[in-house]
């Protein structure tokens, strides 16, 4: 269950990162509220997951999940270029996270 919580927290990291980018320096209300709520929930879930998952593994999975989803979302929206190289690099991040789960 802690792995599910950790992955959900990684998704929320992508949500808060995207909301932060849309908040205009925390000046636009709706994305700022989304940022605050998602970041609190994301960090809470990370903390819960770290009770049973080693800190280094949990943090690496959390950041990799959030970063990968943030970039993938930006590429899908067209705000960042979607290239084969970028896609392969994102798949590399995912492969490393899966590797941490397998060996950890």
C-alpha contacts under 8 A as a table, 3 or more apart, distances in Angstrom:
res1	aa1	res2	aa2	distance
1	X	4	X	5.18
1	X	5	X	6.37
2	X	5	X	4.96
2	X	6	X	6.01
2	X	48	X	7.25
2	X	49	X	4.79
2	X	52	X	7.15
2	X	53	X	7.48
3	X	6	X	4.91
3	X	7	X	6.12
3	X	49	X	6.79
3	X	53	X	7.96
4	X	7	X	5.19
4	X	8	X	6.10
5	X	8	X	5.08
5	X	9	X	6.05
5	X	45	X	5.82
5	X	46	X	7.47
5	X	48	X	7.70
5	X	49	X	6.35
6	X	9	X	5.01
6	X	10	X	6.26
6	X	45	X	6.13
6	X	46	X	5.67
6	X	49	X	5.61
6	X	58	X	7.11
6	X	61	X	7.67
6	X	62	X	6.40
7	X	10	X	4.91
7	X	11	X	6.33
7	X	61	X	7.60
7	X	62	X	6.69
7	X	65	X	6.96
8	X	11	X	5.02
8	X	12	X	6.28
8	X	42	X	7.70
8	X	45	X	7.67
9	X	12	X	4.93
9	X	13	X	6.19
9	X	41	X	7.09
9	X	42	X	4.31
9	X	43	X	7.03
9	X	44	X	7.97
9	X	45	X	5.36
9	X	46	X	6.11
9	X	62	X	6.78
10	X	13	X	4.90
10	X	14	X	6.60
10	X	42	X	6.79
10	X	61	X	7.52
10	X	62	X	4.63
10	X	63	X	6.58
10	X	64	X	7.67
10	X	65	X	4.97
10	X	66	X	4.65
11	X	14	X	5.21
11	X	15	X	6.43
11	X	42	X	7.99
11	X	65	X	6.60
11	X	66	X	5.66
11	X	69	X	7.03
12	X	15	X	4.77
12	X	16	X	6.14
12	X	38	X	5.55
12	X	39	X	6.94
12	X	41	X	7.29
12	X	42	X	5.30
12	X	66	X	7.27
13	X	16	X	5.22
13	X	17	X	6.05
13	X	38	X	7.01
13	X	39	X	6.45
13	X	42	X	5.85
13	X	62	X	7.76
13	X	63	X	7.68
13	X	65	X	7.98
13	X	66	X	4.90
13	X	67	X	7.89
14	X	17	X	5.11
14	X	18	X	6.05
14	X	65	X	7.76
14	X	66	X	4.45
14	X	67	X	6.52
14	X	69	X	5.82
14	X	70	X	4.80
15	X	18	X	5.26
15	X	19	X	6.08
15	X	34	X	7.84
15	X	35	X	7.31
15	X	38	X	6.54
15	X	70	X	7.55
16	X	19	X	4.93
16	X	20	X	5.90
16	X	34	X	6.61
16	X	35	X	4.37
16	X	36	X	7.31
16	X	38	X	5.28
16	X	39	X	5.60
17	X	20	X	5.07
17	X	21	X	6.33
17	X	35	X	7.16
17	X	70	X	7.04
18	X	21	X	5.15
18	X	22	X	6.37
18	X	70	X	6.62
19	X	22	X	4.98
19	X	23	X	5.98
19	X	31	X	4.84
19	X	32	X	6.66
19	X	34	X	6.21
19	X	35	X	5.21
20	X	23	X	5.08
20	X	24	X	7.64
20	X	25	X	7.43
20	X	26	X	7.02
20	X	31	X	6.63
20	X	32	X	6.56
20	X	35	X	5.67
21	X	24	X	6.79
21	X	25	X	7.70
22	X	28	X	7.88
22	X	31	X	6.06
23	X	26	X	4.80
23	X	27	X	5.97
23	X	28	X	4.95
23	X	29	X	7.24
23	X	30	X	7.63
23	X	31	X	4.93
23	X	32	X	5.38
24	X	27	X	5.38
24	X	28	X	5.93
25	X	28	X	7.71
26	X	29	X	7.34
26	X	31	X	7.75
26	X	32	X	5.35
27	X	32	X	7.23
28	X	31	X	6.21
28	X	32	X	6.13
29	X	32	X	5.13
29	X	33	X	6.13
30	X	33	X	5.24
30	X	34	X	6.29
31	X	34	X	4.95
31	X	35	X	5.95
32	X	35	X	4.94
32	X	36	X	6.22
33	X	36	X	5.18
33	X	37	X	6.16
34	X	37	X	5.32
34	X	38	X	5.81
35	X	38	X	5.34
35	X	39	X	5.86
36	X	39	X	5.30
36	X	40	X	6.21
37	X	40	X	5.31
37	X	41	X	6.23
38	X	41	X	5.16
38	X	42	X	5.84
39	X	42	X	4.97
39	X	43	X	6.07
40	X	43	X	5.34
40	X	44	X	6.06
41	X	44	X	5.02
41	X	45	X	6.10
42	X	45	X	5.25
42	X	46	X	6.23
43	X	46	X	4.96
43	X	47	X	6.17
44	X	47	X	5.11
44	X	48	X	6.27
45	X	48	X	5.02
45	X	49	X	6.11
46	X	49	X	5.15
46	X	50	X	6.19
46	X	58	X	7.23
46	X	59	X	7.60
46	X	62	X	7.21
47	X	50	X	5.15
47	X	51	X	6.96
48	X	51	X	5.68
49	X	52	X	6.11
49	X	53	X	5.97
49	X	58	X	7.11
50	X	53	X	4.82
50	X	54	X	6.07
50	X	55	X	5.74
50	X	58	X	6.25
51	X	54	X	7.76
53	X	57	X	6.86
53	X	58	X	5.87
54	X	57	X	5.46
54	X	58	X	6.00
55	X	58	X	5.15
55	X	59	X	5.95
56	X	59	X	5.30
56	X	60	X	6.08
57	X	60	X	5.17
57	X	61	X	6.09
57	X	100	X	6.56
57	X	101	X	7.84
57	X	104	X	7.54
58	X	61	X	5.23
58	X	62	X	6.00
59	X	62	X	5.02
59	X	63	X	6.05
60	X	63	X	5.35
60	X	64	X	5.90
60	X	97	X	7.29
61	X	64	X	5.16
61	X	65	X	5.88
61	X	97	X	5.64
61	X	100	X	7.94
62	X	65	X	5.31
62	X	66	X	6.20
63	X	66	X	5.14
63	X	67	X	5.89
64	X	67	X	5.13
64	X	68	X	5.84
64	X	93	X	6.54
64	X	94	X	7.26
64	X	97	X	7.07
65	X	68	X	5.33
65	X	69	X	6.09
65	X	94	X	7.58
66	X	69	X	5.33
66	X	70	X	5.95
67	X	70	X	5.09
67	X	71	X	6.20
68	X	71	X	5.36
68	X	72	X	6.03
68	X	90	X	6.00
68	X	93	X	7.32
68	X	94	X	7.64
69	X	72	X	4.96
69	X	73	X	5.89
70	X	73	X	5.23
70	X	74	X	6.23
71	X	74	X	5.06
71	X	75	X	6.14
71	X	80	X	7.59
72	X	75	X	5.09
72	X	76	X	6.15
73	X	76	X	5.04
73	X	77	X	6.15
74	X	77	X	5.11
74	X	78	X	6.09
74	X	79	X	5.22
74	X	80	X	5.44
75	X	78	X	4.97
75	X	79	X	6.01
75	X	80	X	4.83
75	X	81	X	5.77
75	X	82	X	5.13
76	X	79	X	7.80
76	X	82	X	7.57
77	X	80	X	7.73
78	X	81	X	6.54
78	X	82	X	7.57
82	X	86	X	6.62
82	X	87	X	7.15
83	X	86	X	5.27
83	X	87	X	6.23
84	X	87	X	5.05
84	X	88	X	6.10
85	X	88	X	5.12
85	X	89	X	6.13
86	X	89	X	5.07
86	X	90	X	6.15
87	X	90	X	5.13
87	X	91	X	6.22
88	X	91	X	5.01
88	X	92	X	6.20
89	X	92	X	4.90
89	X	93	X	6.45
90	X	93	X	5.10
90	X	94	X	6.41
91	X	94	X	5.00
91	X	95	X	6.08
92	X	95	X	4.98
92	X	96	X	6.21
93	X	96	X	5.18
93	X	97	X	6.36
94	X	97	X	5.13
94	X	98	X	6.22
95	X	98	X	5.10
95	X	99	X	6.09
96	X	99	X	4.87
96	X	100	X	6.29
97	X	100	X	5.07
97	X	101	X	6.47
98	X	101	X	5.09
98	X	102	X	6.21
99	X	102	X	5.01
99	X	103	X	6.16
100	X	103	X	5.38
100	X	104	X	5.57
101	X	104	X	5.12
